[in-house]
């Protein structure tokens, strides 16, 4: 078994099958490890050049922010590499810079199955590259303590789990989509937020008139409950498109917010 417990937030699937046709397994098990963030950044800049041809109000602000964060992370990496030559570097600064370097690893942002006993073979998990520093942790003393309380010092396989989240992690928690089409619903507005609050407080366990959801999201109650889900972030969709890791181009619509725990 592995020696580190990993916990990752992101979006995922928990129903992969052996040789699942949705996944390009050549990329997932081989080529993914050769992909580099600098090439992904070049891809984003090309998208930005195309986006700038649109009216300003139609341009994608998430693309601008993603480019900015990745470029800043590259800057921090250069500082870290220079600082490594300095024996007097502050250890706290070194830790922060080293962690920032990690979220530039494509193969850390994407996990696809695995038959090594460390990960869950039925799980696909992906996080935005720019959230790696905030959404991933490993070798945490509290995680080890919780594992030992529940399972003892052995049986590390029992720690592995993929848990769907009722609400997406911040800053994506106010955005929803129609899972049938992938189209955004509400764009974080008050109406969609009110609908999700009612849903999460079991308001709809009792029969409710369709006018409630018609006014909020333009659907009847049953349609809304079945089809409105947390929106897959644009940062994840761009990463999927660039890696070509999905052979099924509609598979991203099935991704849901997930906390993934495994060993490594």
SULRAJO-V239836 format. One record per residue. RES is the residue in one small letter. SS is DSSP state (H for helix, E for strand, C for the rest). Layout:
res=RES ss=SS
res=RES ss=SS
This chain:
res=x ss=C
res=x ss=C
res=x ss=C
res=x ss=C
res=x ss=E
res=x ss=E
res=x ss=E
res=x ss=E
res=x ss=E
res=x ss=E
res=x ss=E
res=x ss=E
res=x ss=E
res=x ss=C
res=x ss=C
res=x ss=C
res=x ss=C
res=x ss=C
res=x ss=C
res=x ss=C
res=x ss=C
res=x ss=C
res=x ss=E
res=x ss=C
res=x ss=H
res=x ss=H
res=x ss=H
res=x ss=H
res=x ss=H
res=x ss=C
res=x ss=H
res=x ss=H
res=x ss=H
res=x ss=H
res=x ss=C
res=x ss=C
res=x ss=H
res=x ss=H
res=x ss=H
res=x ss=H
res=x ss=H
res=x ss=H
res=x ss=H
res=x ss=H
res=x ss=H
res=x ss=H
res=x ss=H
res=x ss=H
res=x ss=H
res=x ss=H
res=x ss=H
res=x ss=C
res=x ss=C
res=x ss=C
res=x ss=C
res=x ss=H
res=x ss=H
res=x ss=H
res=x ss=C
res=x ss=C
res=x ss=H
res=x ss=H
res=x ss=H
res=x ss=H
res=x ss=H
res=x ss=H
res=x ss=H
res=x ss=H
res=x ss=H
res=x ss=H
res=x ss=H
res=x ss=H
res=x ss=H
res=x ss=H
res=x ss=H
res=x ss=H
res=x ss=H
res=x ss=H
res=x ss=H
res=x ss=H
res=x ss=H
res=x ss=H
res=x ss=H
res=x ss=C
res=x ss=C
res=x ss=C
res=x ss=C
res=x ss=C
res=x ss=C
res=x ss=C
res=x ss=H
res=x ss=H
res=x ss=H
res=x ss=H
res=x ss=H
res=x ss=H
res=x ss=H
res=x ss=H
res=x ss=H
res=x ss=H
res=x ss=H
res=x ss=H
res=x ss=C
res=x ss=C
res=x ss=C
res=x ss=H
res=x ss=H
res=x ss=H
res=x ss=H
res=x ss=E
res=x ss=E
res=x ss=E
res=x ss=C
res=x ss=C
res=x ss=C
res=x ss=C
res=x ss=C
res=x ss=C
res=x ss=C
res=x ss=C
res=x ss=C
res=x ss=C
res=x ss=C
res=x ss=E
res=x ss=E
res=x ss=E
res=x ss=C
res=x ss=C
res=x ss=H
res=x ss=H
res=x ss=H
res=x ss=H
res=x ss=H
res=x ss=H
res=x ss=H
res=x ss=E
res=x ss=E
res=x ss=E
res=x ss=C
res=x ss=C
res=x ss=H
res=x ss=H
res=x ss=H
res=x ss=H
res=x ss=H
res=x ss=H
res=x ss=H
res=x ss=H
res=x ss=H
res=x ss=H
res=x ss=H
res=x ss=C
res=x ss=C
res=x ss=C
res=x ss=C
res=x ss=H
res=x ss=H
res=x ss=H
res=x ss=H
res=x ss=C
res=x ss=E
res=x ss=E
res=x ss=E
res=x ss=E
res=x ss=C
res=x ss=C
res=x ss=C
res=x ss=C
res=x ss=C
res=x ss=C
res=x ss=C
res=x ss=C
res=x ss=C
res=x ss=C
res=x ss=C
res=x ss=E
res=x ss=E
res=x ss=E
res=x ss=C
res=x ss=C
res=x ss=C
res=x ss=C
res=x ss=C
res=x ss=E
res=x ss=E
res=x ss=H
res=x ss=H
res=x ss=H
res=x ss=C
res=x ss=H
res=x ss=H
res=x ss=H
res=x ss=H
res=x ss=H
res=x ss=H
res=x ss=H
res=x ss=H
res=x ss=H
res=x ss=H
res=x ss=H
res=x ss=C
res=x ss=C
res=x ss=H
res=x ss=H
res=x ss=H
res=x ss=C
res=x ss=C
res=x ss=C
res=x ss=C
res=x ss=H
res=x ss=H
res=x ss=H
res=x ss=H
res=x ss=H
res=x ss=H
res=x ss=H
res=x ss=H
res=x ss=C
res=x ss=C
res=x ss=C
res=x ss=H
res=x ss=H
res=x ss=H
res=x ss=H
res=x ss=H
res=x ss=H
res=x ss=H
res=x ss=E
res=x ss=E
res=x ss=E
res=x ss=C
res=x ss=C
res=x ss=C
res=x ss=H
res=x ss=H
res=x ss=H
res=x ss=H
res=x ss=H
res=x ss=H
res=x ss=H
res=x ss=H
res=x ss=H
res=x ss=H
res=x ss=C
res=x ss=C
res=x ss=E
res=x ss=C
res=x ss=C
res=x ss=C
res=x ss=C
res=x ss=H
res=x ss=H
res=x ss=H
res=x ss=H
res=x ss=C
res=x ss=E
res=x ss=E
res=x ss=E
res=x ss=E
res=x ss=E
res=x ss=E
res=x ss=E
res=x ss=E
res=x ss=C
